[in-house]
Amino acid sequence: MTPSKRRFLPLLLLFSLSALFILSYHSSFNLFFASNNNDTQLTNFKIHQNHNPNSSNFTLTIKLLAFDRLHSITRCLRSLANADYGNDRVNLHVYIDHFKEIDFVNGSVILDQKLQESTRILDFVDGFSWKFGDKFVHYRTGNVGLQAQWLEAWWPSSDDEFAFVVEDDLEVSPLYYKFLRTLIVHYYYNSSNFNPSIYGASLQRPRFVSGKHGNKLQLDTEDRLFLYQLVGTWGQLLFPRPWKEFRLWYNTHKAKGIKPILQGMVTTGWYKRMGERIWTPWFIKFIHSRGYFNIYTNFQKERALSVSNRDAGVNYGKTAGPDSQLLDERSLNFNLYEMQPLSNLKWYDFCFREVLPGRLVKSFDELAPVLHSVQKSKTIVLVSLFGVSQRIIMNMLCHFERLDIRNYIFVGPEMDFLRDLARRGHPVIDSKKLLKSITDSKFKGLEGSQAELIQEILVQAYVIKKCLDFGYDSWMVDGNMLPLSSNVLSDVDDFTYNISVMENSKILFVRSSSTTAKIWGDKFIYENAARAGSLLGDLRDREHFSCHMVKTLEERGVRIRKVDDLRFGLKIGTNYTNQTSVGDEKKMVFWSSEMRVDLIQSGLGKLGVWVVDGDNSCTSVVCHQT
């Protein structure tokens, strides 16, 4: 990263220093975004934050996708017409795909049968009475398949237009529309429950975990609504903005020949077998890259508001019969329209592993619950995002998922990317806002400083102090490294002292003990901030948190265990081109904070440990059963 000059800054240091330092320094650790895709995503996130739809303009259109099954479309349309729409105007759009081309010479009998079947379907749809709004019929001139049927069925004209997509072998409950309308009002138009991560709602009974080796789909009886990343195809409500975002994403990727391959997903196997006949792998890859979720129902006793009869067709070689029991007034033994606050609902990823979104720590009062939620065996991993690019952070996250490292918290400067990580379910600390919440008067001069190094040192030192208060061991990890083994952040055999550090200062270990707690007090924390402040004008290379901690501790006479980093890790740099493998014995890869992102990516790619795609998302989903 190119250093940029900053103006002179006043730093008031109120412990052993009372003089005013006039400092100039080069900031070489500004976080930057490495991809236009991410800029677009963050822009969309900001737009969602200003979400202000007008419920008076609300419209919902039913999109019925049909092919060559007269019995199926008859049953589906009758169930749709039997629903309660109140006084709402609901339009019906029917898309009928054409049969595949048949050789007239060798298949004249079959051709005649297909033509007759198409005529019967069109006659029935034309004659079908739809009294709730406009009826529109689109009969295709050629066979386009299920993927195009879905993708070309809808382009929202406003943020208040919704689509409910059904395939022709579905039946819906008479209660379905009133339920969907209540859900939209509660989770889309109510600002206290709106969340930009939600792309719609599925009315089918949840039955399938798409991540290989994922958890069993088990839900408590009281959880009637929950959020799950997987899209539903048997009665799916789509919100306008996420769908338009997906269509644009699809256009870009399809035009560039990028396939929706997401390793570790059952649906990727489907795509490899069926190719472009299906559309769901595309949407799943998009959802994975954006971190979006779908609302699902959980009515127990195999009940649902939308039921697939699984008639023979693209997805089934022969008819399999209804997948669930249709919920109606006779089987309704609870208040269907009671909607819990969004904060009470549970969220699940593709592995059906619970996700906890919104853990963005902005004050010390919010810190304790997050520490308790992430600790594992009374150990917490603090990851510094200062001076680390988004692509590098995402690559580290992908490795955390592979290694099943879940007891981490990101610490970084105030920025959109930090908030987006929290939206996706990652615990993060906004260091600037956290410092503003300090009530101790002797730190007030520092929390207002623009010096990010002081900010970084104070916040990380205070978080470690809080861990010590709770009896938790702490690993402080610099973002410019990559763990290759979970052991490097759990095995303390080589970190035998109360305080240990890798010689490259990329990892600092602080063991919870009464001795460490006495050392790591407010006085010690402030000394580090004062020491860093006095050196800012002389810094050529950015010295990070661990380096300052160790120097201050050594000045106090504290014994520090320095661990040989070359035994554990491999450094990439100017000579990385000669390295082709990290080897089984290596537990980490690290590099200089001054190294360019493209060189880091190239070096990690040559070592086979770059696992982020062009969307800055993981190339695979890795499930660990819990």
ROVOZA-142294 format. One line per 5 residues: number of its first residue (from 1); their letters; for each residue x, y, z of C-alpha. Coordinates in Angstrom, 3 decimals, decimal comma. Example, Ala and Ser with C-alpha at 12.3 -4.5 7.8 and 13.67 -1.06 7.14 Angstrom:
! residues 2
1> AS> 12,300/-4,500/7,800; 13,670/-1,060/7,140 .
***
This chain:
! residues 626
1> MTPSK> 0,000/0,000/0,000; 1,185/3,484/-0,826; 1,829/5,641/2,260; -0,065/8,914/2,363; 1,004/11,896/4,439 .
6> RRFLP> -1,202/12,966/7,258; -1,308/16,368/8,833; 0,292/16,952/12,213; -1,779/15,514/15,036; -1,968/16,497/18,685 .
11> LLLLF> -1,798/13,539/21,048; -2,570/14,078/24,688; -0,947/11,346/26,777; -2,164/11,603/30,350; -0,237/9,014/32,359 .
16> SLSAL> 3,503/9,567/32,556; 3,446/12,045/29,670; 1,746/15,398/30,110; 3,500/17,222/27,312; 1,864/17,722/23,971 .
21> FILSY> 3,526/15,855/21,101; 3,351/17,406/17,675; 3,641/14,462/15,370; 3,709/13,736/11,694; 3,496/10,213/10,434 .
26> HSSFN> 2,866/8,169/7,331; -0,236/6,030/7,362; 0,621/2,889/5,439; -2,119/0,804/6,843; -5,358/2,148/5,394 .
31> LFFAS> -7,749/-0,661/4,576; -8,705/-0,783/0,927; -11,069/-2,778/-1,213; -9,541/-4,851/-3,941; -12,485/-5,609/-6,189 .
36> NNNDT> -15,206/-3,777/-8,082; -17,547/-6,598/-7,126; -17,119/-5,709/-3,487; -17,668/-2,013/-4,153; -20,972/-2,935/-5,793 .
41> QLTNF> -21,955/-5,159/-2,901; -21,172/-2,504/-0,303; -23,114/0,061/-2,344; -26,124/-2,263/-2,339; -25,719/-2,693/1,416 .
46> KIHQN> -25,826/1,102/1,885; -28,926/1,323/-0,298; -30,618/-1,324/1,847; -29,773/0,702/4,959; -31,871/3,528/3,510 .
51> HNPNS> -34,719/1,113/2,797; -38,023/3,017/2,859; -40,655/1,161/0,838; -44,193/2,429/0,541; -46,665/-0,206/1,656 .
56> SNFTL> -49,516/1,609/-0,121; -47,849/0,664/-3,429; -47,580/-3,013/-2,491; -48,304/-5,495/-5,286; -47,843/-9,265/-5,491 .
61> TIKLL> -47,920/-11,227/-8,723; -48,189/-15,001/-8,945; -45,748/-16,500/-11,451; -46,919/-19,963/-12,476; -44,367/-21,997/-14,452 .
66> AFDRL> -45,863/-24,809/-16,541; -44,787/-27,286/-19,204; -46,733/-30,243/-20,518; -48,727/-31,522/-17,527; -52,433/-30,676/-17,867 .
71> HSITR> -53,394/-32,506/-14,701; -50,717/-30,661/-12,727; -51,563/-27,140/-13,908; -55,291/-27,786/-13,393; -54,723/-28,806/-9,777 .
76> CLRSL> -52,345/-25,889/-9,153; -54,606/-23,186/-10,613; -57,631/-24,418/-8,691; -55,708/-24,308/-5,417; -54,496/-20,770/-6,170 .
81> ANADY> -58,049/-19,629/-6,978; -59,320/-21,173/-3,754; -57,111/-18,933/-1,581; -58,282/-15,923/0,401; -56,982/-12,686/-1,161 .
86> GNDRV> -59,164/-10,305/0,841; -59,665/-7,086/-1,105; -56,192/-7,156/-2,677; -55,618/-7,149/-6,406; -53,340/-10,084/-7,237 .
91> NLHVY> -52,314/-10,696/-10,838; -51,650/-14,148/-12,282; -48,922/-14,704/-14,900; -48,790/-18,166/-16,479; -45,652/-19,164/-18,422 .
96> IDHFK> -46,087/-22,285/-20,540; -42,908/-23,764/-21,962; -43,039/-25,368/-25,401; -42,360/-29,067/-25,844; -38,986/-30,080/-27,216 .
101> EIDFV> -38,479/-30,386/-30,948; -39,551/-33,745/-32,361; -38,461/-35,349/-35,642; -41,647/-35,147/-37,752; -40,719/-38,097/-39,974 .
106> NGSVI> -39,825/-40,598/-37,245; -42,068/-39,277/-34,499; -45,232/-38,051/-36,152; -47,501/-39,865/-33,684; -45,669/-38,407/-30,689 .
111> LDQKL> -45,694/-34,977/-32,307; -49,457/-35,104/-32,766; -49,886/-36,117/-29,123; -47,716/-33,211/-27,953; -49,627/-30,719/-30,097 .
116> QESTR> -52,934/-31,976/-28,733; -51,654/-31,785/-25,149; -50,468/-28,203/-25,666; -53,848/-27,246/-27,130; -55,686/-28,753/-24,153 .
121> ILDFV> -53,430/-26,879/-21,692; -53,918/-23,570/-23,522; -57,672/-24,099/-23,766; -57,882/-24,754/-20,046; -55,727/-21,762/-19,065 .
126> DGFSW> -57,608/-19,462/-21,455; -60,925/-20,553/-20,003; -59,812/-20,447/-16,396; -61,504/-17,643/-14,464; -59,196/-15,464/-12,344 .
131> KFGDK> -61,316/-12,876/-10,551; -58,602/-11,413/-8,297; -56,701/-9,391/-10,901; -55,281/-9,615/-14,416; -54,466/-12,958/-16,014 .
136> FVHYR> -51,537/-13,038/-18,413; -50,478/-16,070/-20,465; -47,086/-16,441/-22,131; -46,838/-19,468/-24,453; -43,291/-19,939/-25,696 .
141> TGNVG> -42,462/-20,706/-29,316; -39,657/-23,072/-28,375; -38,505/-25,107/-25,403; -36,346/-23,024/-23,014; -36,259/-25,287/-19,959 .
146> LQAQW> -36,783/-24,723/-16,261; -33,825/-22,346/-15,777; -35,070/-19,782/-18,277; -38,638/-20,201/-17,017; -37,531/-19,039/-13,576 .
151> LEAWW> -35,010/-16,401/-14,567; -37,110/-14,741/-17,253; -40,383/-14,748/-15,324; -39,804/-11,506/-13,443; -38,026/-8,177/-13,452 .
156> PSSDD> -39,371/-6,004/-10,585; -40,642/-2,588/-11,604; -40,346/-1,143/-8,088; -39,217/-1,911/-4,537; -42,855/-2,611/-3,654 .
161> EFAFV> -43,452/-5,339/-6,232; -43,193/-8,969/-5,077; -43,352/-12,264/-6,927; -44,630/-15,601/-5,685; -43,263/-18,335/-7,952 .
166> VEDDL> -44,924/-21,752/-8,195; -44,253/-24,677/-10,496; -47,255/-26,438/-11,949; -47,121/-29,542/-9,723; -47,702/-27,487/-6,564 .
171> EVSPL> -50,756/-26,983/-4,414; -51,115/-24,080/-2,012; -53,168/-23,700/1,137; -56,175/-21,330/1,099; -54,309/-19,528/3,896 .
176> YYKFL> -51,085/-18,964/1,941; -51,694/-15,433/0,639; -52,882/-13,952/3,920; -49,800/-15,468/5,583; -47,430/-14,052/2,932 .
181> RTLIV> -49,006/-10,622/3,124; -48,665/-10,581/6,919; -45,045/-11,685/6,609; -44,230/-8,936/4,081; -45,801/-6,249/6,255 .
186> HYYYN> -43,918/-7,487/9,315; -40,446/-8,251/7,881; -40,247/-5,922/4,878; -42,271/-2,799/5,670; -41,657/-2,721/9,428 .
191> SSNFN> -38,280/-0,983/9,716; -37,566/-2,550/13,118; -37,689/-6,012/11,527; -36,278/-5,274/8,086; -32,889/-6,788/7,290 .
196> PSIYG> -31,042/-6,436/3,950; -29,848/-10,039/4,248; -33,335/-11,465/3,618; -34,224/-12,209/-0,006; -37,658/-13,772/0,430 .
201> ASLQR> -39,652/-16,570/2,049; -40,334/-20,196/1,188; -43,649/-21,881/1,974; -42,392/-25,430/1,480; -41,620/-27,667/4,417 .
206> PRFVS> -37,868/-27,584/5,149; -36,462/-31,037/4,483; -33,035/-30,699/2,903; -29,547/-29,636/4,085; -27,528/-28,765/0,988 .
211> GKHGN> -24,050/-28,717/2,570; -22,375/-32,120/2,469; -22,023/-33,716/5,926; -24,073/-30,894/7,442; -26,147/-31,054/10,595 .
216> KLQLD> -29,530/-32,729/10,671; -32,396/-30,347/10,130; -33,799/-30,217/13,657; -35,986/-27,403/14,959; -37,754/-26,680/18,221 .
221> TEDRL> -41,535/-26,846/18,111; -41,834/-23,173/19,099; -39,640/-21,980/16,200; -42,453/-21,526/13,665; -40,311/-19,173/11,600 .
226> FLYQL> -36,559/-19,295/11,033; -34,018/-18,158/8,456; -32,040/-20,526/6,257; -29,790/-19,704/3,312; -31,226/-22,290/0,937 .
231> VGTWG> -33,715/-21,116/-1,696; -37,015/-22,956/-1,951; -38,502/-23,924/-5,319; -41,878/-25,170/-4,086; -43,621/-21,880/-3,403 .
236> QLLFP> -40,970/-19,123/-3,137; -41,720/-15,477/-2,380; -39,059/-13,179/-3,848; -38,180/-9,685/-2,643; -37,481/-7,206/-5,482 .
241> RPWKE> -33,992/-5,820/-4,773; -32,171/-9,108/-4,069; -33,760/-10,657/-7,175; -32,623/-7,801/-9,427; -29,175/-8,008/-7,859 .
246> FRLWY> -29,094/-11,733/-8,598; -30,174/-11,282/-12,229; -27,393/-8,756/-12,839; -24,897/-11,046/-11,089; -26,102/-13,987/-13,215 .
251> NTHKA> -25,794/-11,990/-16,443; -22,202/-11,035/-15,643; -21,103/-14,523/-14,650; -22,915/-16,291/-17,483; -21,463/-13,892/-20,077 .
256> KGIKP> -17,945/-14,453/-18,739; -18,325/-18,237/-18,706; -18,065/-18,477/-14,894; -19,829/-21,609/-13,662; -21,795/-21,758/-10,372 .
261> ILQGM> -19,435/-24,298/-8,839; -19,457/-24,275/-5,044; -17,509/-27,220/-3,659; -18,971/-29,059/-0,697; -22,590/-28,590/-1,845 .
266> VTTGW> -24,953/-31,352/-2,902; -26,473/-28,946/-5,437; -23,136/-28,636/-7,246; -23,401/-32,360/-8,004; -26,814/-31,716/-9,466 .
271> YKRMG> -25,399/-28,991/-11,692; -22,584/-31,232/-12,912; -25,171/-33,861/-13,910; -27,951/-31,625/-15,241; -26,105/-28,479/-16,323 .
276> ERIWT> -28,224/-25,538/-17,443; -31,482/-27,468/-17,129; -31,673/-26,239/-13,514; -31,295/-22,745/-12,059; -30,892/-23,272/-8,296 .
281> PWFIK> -27,063/-23,772/-8,284; -26,736/-20,277/-9,783; -28,891/-18,707/-7,111; -27,172/-20,698/-4,356; -23,749/-19,500/-5,506 .
286> FIHSR> -25,039/-15,921/-5,521; -26,547/-16,263/-2,030; -23,297/-17,704/-0,725; -21,299/-14,789/-2,112; -23,684/-12,220/-0,611 .
291> GYFNI> -24,497/-13,869/2,702; -28,291/-13,697/2,185; -31,054/-15,697/3,897; -34,573/-16,993/3,260; -37,493/-17,129/5,719 .
296> YTNFQ> -38,887/-20,640/6,274; -41,848/-22,021/8,199; -41,818/-24,834/10,732; -45,345/-26,070/11,398; -44,462/-29,603/12,617 .
301> KERAL> -46,368/-32,782/11,689; -45,065/-32,447/8,081; -47,426/-29,525/7,431; -46,788/-26,686/5,000; -48,606/-23,903/3,131 .
306> SVSNR> -47,220/-25,136/-0,191; -46,961/-28,793/-1,171; -45,205/-30,339/-4,152; -46,833/-33,406/-5,662; -43,468/-34,209/-7,273 .
311> DAGVN> -44,971/-35,151/-10,606; -42,751/-36,723/-13,249; -40,749/-34,063/-15,072; -37,332/-32,393/-14,998; -36,689/-33,158/-11,325 .
316> YGKTA> -38,412/-36,559/-11,017; -38,287/-39,479/-13,406; -41,622/-40,726/-12,109; -44,255/-39,242/-9,836; -43,251/-39,401/-6,157 .
321> GPDSQ> -46,407/-37,938/-4,602; -46,943/-35,103/-2,088; -43,930/-34,158/0,017; -45,993/-32,718/2,900; -49,468/-32,256/4,326 .
326> LLDER> -51,275/-29,088/3,259; -52,067/-26,805/6,201; -55,653/-25,535/6,209; -58,246/-24,255/8,679; -59,108/-27,771/9,856 .
331> SLNFN> -55,514/-28,611/10,838; -54,665/-25,142/12,184; -54,110/-25,323/15,956; -52,053/-22,143/16,451; -52,072/-18,477/15,440 .
336> LYEMQ> -50,650/-18,634/11,909; -50,350/-14,857/11,601; -48,422/-14,205/14,796; -44,984/-12,971/13,683; -42,090/-12,898/16,134 .
341> PLSNL> -39,636/-9,965/16,091; -36,778/-10,671/13,719; -34,355/-10,543/16,653; -36,060/-13,644/18,104; -35,664/-15,791/14,986 .
346> KWYDF> -32,816/-18,243/14,484; -30,548/-18,113/11,417; -28,904/-21,139/9,732; -26,300/-21,480/6,983; -26,065/-24,117/4,221 .
351> CFREV> -24,699/-26,631/6,751; -27,685/-25,925/8,995; -25,280/-24,459/11,504; -26,666/-21,572/13,523; -25,492/-18,100/12,509 .
356> LPGRL> -25,535/-15,123/14,891; -25,735/-11,922/12,820; -25,433/-8,426/14,226; -22,595/-8,963/16,718; -20,981/-5,566/16,154 .
361> VKSFD> -19,403/-4,346/19,398; -19,511/-0,557/19,656; -19,300/-0,134/23,446; -17,782/-1,924/26,422; -21,262/-2,887/27,618 .
366> ELAPV> -21,678/-4,920/24,402; -18,288/-6,627/24,688; -18,928/-9,174/27,430; -21,867/-11,012/25,750; -19,898/-11,380/22,522 .
371> LHSVQ> -16,832/-12,727/24,328; -19,012/-15,282/26,092; -20,702/-16,282/22,805; -17,457/-17,044/20,950; -15,161/-18,530/23,603 .
376> KSKTI> -14,257/-22,177/23,198; -12,599/-24,026/26,073; -12,126/-20,574/27,656; -10,029/-19,419/24,706; -10,620/-16,505/22,328 .
381> VLVSL> -8,823/-15,563/19,097; -8,620/-11,812/18,399; -7,856/-10,992/14,763; -6,571/-7,528/13,859; -7,963/-6,113/10,620 .
386> FGVSQ> -5,847/-2,960/10,760; -3,890/-2,636/7,547; -5,362/-5,750/5,933; -7,257/-5,785/2,643; -10,721/-7,242/2,286 .
391> RIIMN> -9,597/-10,068/0,001; -6,955/-11,204/2,483; -9,463/-11,134/5,334; -11,977/-13,178/3,352; -9,312/-15,762/2,524 .
396> MLCHF> -8,548/-16,072/6,233; -12,264/-16,499/6,964; -12,466/-19,322/4,444; -9,604/-21,097/6,224; -11,282/-20,543/9,587 .
401> ERLDI> -14,314/-22,342/8,162; -12,183/-25,215/6,831; -10,369/-25,595/10,154; -13,580/-25,175/12,183; -12,112/-22,189/14,056 .
406> RNYIF> -15,160/-20,401/15,459; -13,884/-18,689/18,618; -12,614/-15,578/16,836; -13,449/-11,869/16,993; -12,346/-9,351/14,376 .
411> VGPEM> -11,005/-6,024/15,619; -10,752/-3,181/13,153; -11,328/0,476/12,285; -14,760/1,906/11,524; -15,721/0,930/7,970 .
416> DFLRD> -18,537/-0,532/5,864; -16,751/-3,851/5,472; -16,714/-4,321/9,253; -20,477/-3,837/9,400; -20,945/-6,221/6,488 .
421> LARRG> -18,973/-8,921/8,304; -21,266/-8,510/11,309; -24,321/-8,720/9,026; -23,022/-12,053/7,738; -22,696/-13,426/11,286 .
426> HPVID> -19,058/-12,747/12,157; -18,321/-11,134/15,556; -16,508/-7,813/15,138; -15,347/-4,885/17,267; -15,531/-1,332/15,925 .
431> SKKLL> -12,455/0,081/17,646; -13,306/3,742/17,088; -16,784/3,480/18,585; -15,527/1,250/21,388; -12,985/3,878/22,435 .
436> KSITD> -15,671/6,547/22,478; -17,526/4,534/25,108; -14,596/4,674/27,571; -15,629/6,440/30,768; -12,182/6,509/32,373 .
441> SKFKG> -11,106/10,165/32,164; -7,404/9,452/31,726; -8,101/7,929/28,303; -10,270/10,701/26,911; -7,383/12,399/25,146 .
446> LEGSQ> -6,489/9,228/23,302; -9,926/8,116/22,167; -10,358/11,324/20,212; -7,015/10,942/18,472; -6,903/10,234/14,768 .
451> AELIQ> -3,875/7,999/15,196; -5,095/4,517/14,204; -2,059/2,853/15,758; -2,974/4,255/19,173; -6,563/3,199/18,551 .
456> EILVQ> -5,474/-0,317/17,647; -3,220/-0,737/20,689; -5,725/0,617/23,196; -8,670/-1,450/21,967; -6,820/-4,740/21,600 .
461> AYVIK> -5,134/-4,334/24,958; -8,458/-3,599/26,603; -10,154/-6,593/24,976; -7,382/-8,871/26,258; -7,829/-7,322/29,717 .
466> KCLDF> -11,539/-8,142/29,522; -10,699/-11,725/28,546; -8,423/-11,977/31,581; -11,246/-10,682/33,780; -13,392/-13,600/32,590 .
471> GYDSW> -10,582/-16,155/32,895; -10,155/-16,601/29,125; -6,844/-17,238/27,354; -6,246/-14,905/24,403; -4,574/-15,355/21,044 .
476> MVDGN> -3,850/-12,035/19,312; -3,435/-12,741/15,581; -2,268/-10,259/12,983; -4,360/-10,292/9,802; -1,232/-10,613/7,663 .
481> MLPLS> -0,899/-14,313/8,393; -2,853/-17,444/7,587; -3,358/-20,387/9,938; -3,076/-23,706/8,140; -3,849/-25,824/11,167 .
486> SNVLS> -6,274/-25,280/14,025; -3,481/-26,484/16,330; -1,544/-23,258/15,902; -4,360/-21,479/17,758; -5,092/-24,183/20,322 .
491> DVDDF> -1,898/-26,109/21,086; -0,085/-24,253/23,893; 2,774/-26,733/24,330; 5,216/-24,273/22,780; 3,608/-21,286/24,474 .
496> TYNIS> 4,607/-22,280/27,977; 4,872/-18,866/29,624; 2,028/-16,629/30,719; 2,886/-14,447/27,743; 4,385/-15,889/24,557 .
501> VMENS> 4,980/-14,439/21,133; 6,024/-15,640/17,709; 9,348/-14,045/16,773; 7,633/-12,350/13,813; 5,065/-10,891/16,252 .
506> KILFV> 2,186/-12,224/14,129; 0,822/-14,206/17,071; 0,722/-13,245/20,743; -0,568/-15,643/23,398; -1,744/-14,361/26,793 .
511> RSSST> -2,534/-17,054/29,332; -5,195/-16,325/31,899; -3,657/-16,242/35,398; -3,626/-14,018/38,455; -0,049/-12,984/37,602 .
516> TAKIW> -0,989/-11,922/34,075; -4,068/-10,091/35,325; -1,929/-8,021/37,700; 0,467/-7,089/34,896; -2,246/-6,299/32,373 .
521> GDKFI> -3,893/-3,381/34,134; -4,963/0,085/33,015; -1,519/1,473/33,828; 0,162/-1,064/31,563; -2,296/-0,413/28,727 .
526> YENAA> -1,749/3,307/28,903; 2,030/2,908/28,943; 1,800/1,061/25,634; -0,315/3,768/24,070; 2,063/6,438/25,350 .
531> RAGSL> 5,076/4,532/24,120; 3,562/4,068/20,644; 2,575/7,737/20,521; 6,080/8,887/21,297; 7,454/6,742/18,458 .
536> LGDLR> 4,912/7,575/15,757; 7,049/10,241/14,134; 9,983/7,853/13,799; 8,129/4,823/12,444; 9,138/3,746/8,957 .
541> DREHF> 7,563/0,335/9,021; 4,359/-0,107/10,899; 4,933/-1,902/14,198; 1,805/-3,686/15,214; 0,169/-4,448/18,532 .
546> SCHMV> 2,205/-7,483/19,623; 5,510/-5,720/19,030; 4,590/-2,822/21,342; 3,158/-5,132/23,995; 6,303/-7,238/24,120 .
551> KTLEE> 8,657/-4,264/24,301; 6,733/-2,706/27,177; 6,556/-6,020/29,027; 10,282/-6,603/28,632; 10,996/-3,106/29,957 .
556> RGVRI> 9,024/-4,130/33,043; 11,130/-7,253/33,440; 8,390/-9,685/32,427; 9,648/-12,971/30,976; 8,396/-13,504/27,434 .
561> RKVDD> 8,519/-16,848/25,668; 9,629/-16,216/22,061; 8,642/-19,045/19,767; 10,623/-19,813/16,601; 8,220/-18,889/13,824 .
566> LRFGL> 10,172/-20,703/11,102; 9,464/-24,004/12,816; 5,730/-23,326/12,573; 5,378/-21,119/9,566; 6,519/-20,158/6,124 .
571> KIGTN> 7,135/-16,566/5,080; 6,229/-15,481/1,583; 7,869/-12,497/-0,029; 10,235/-11,814/-2,863; 11,324/-15,446/-2,969 .
576> YTNQT> 7,900/-17,055/-2,770; 8,114/-18,147/-6,415; 10,526/-20,901/-5,359; 7,988/-22,332/-2,911; 5,386/-24,765/-4,166 .
581> SVGDE> 4,085/-26,319/-0,950; 3,667/-25,375/2,681; 4,360/-28,923/3,808; 2,456/-30,932/6,399; 4,600/-29,645/9,254 .
586> KKMVF> 3,830/-25,972/8,665; 0,961/-24,487/10,626; 0,941/-20,942/9,255; 1,969/-18,677/6,389; 2,868/-15,038/7,010 .
591> WSSEM> 4,079/-11,982/5,128; 5,030/-8,344/5,564; 2,226/-5,824/6,106; 3,849/-3,746/3,340; 3,446/-6,477/0,721 .
596> RVDLI> 1,051/-5,745/-2,155; -2,242/-7,640/-2,216; -1,681/-9,055/-5,710; 1,672/-10,499/-4,613; 0,121/-11,999/-1,485 .
601> QSGLG> -2,637/-13,574/-3,546; -0,143/-14,905/-6,079; 2,099/-16,312/-3,357; -0,760/-18,011/-1,515; -2,098/-19,295/-4,829 .
606> KLGVW> 1,228/-20,966/-5,640; 1,115/-22,625/-2,236; -2,435/-23,841/-2,873; -3,946/-21,860/0,015; -5,786/-19,117/-1,874 .
611> VVDGD> -9,432/-20,212/-1,650; -11,354/-17,030/-2,556; -13,110/-16,550/-5,896; -13,786/-13,443/-7,971; -16,749/-12,529/-5,748 .
616> NSCTS> -14,509/-12,490/-2,674; -16,319/-15,516/-1,290; -15,068/-18,965/-0,366; -14,745/-21,460/-3,189; -16,291/-24,166/-1,015 .
621> VVCHQ> -18,693/-24,799/1,838; -17,218/-26,932/4,618; -19,619/-28,456/7,126; -18,573/-29,539/10,615; -21,297/-31,295/12,552 .
626> T> -22,167/-29,797/15,911 .
***
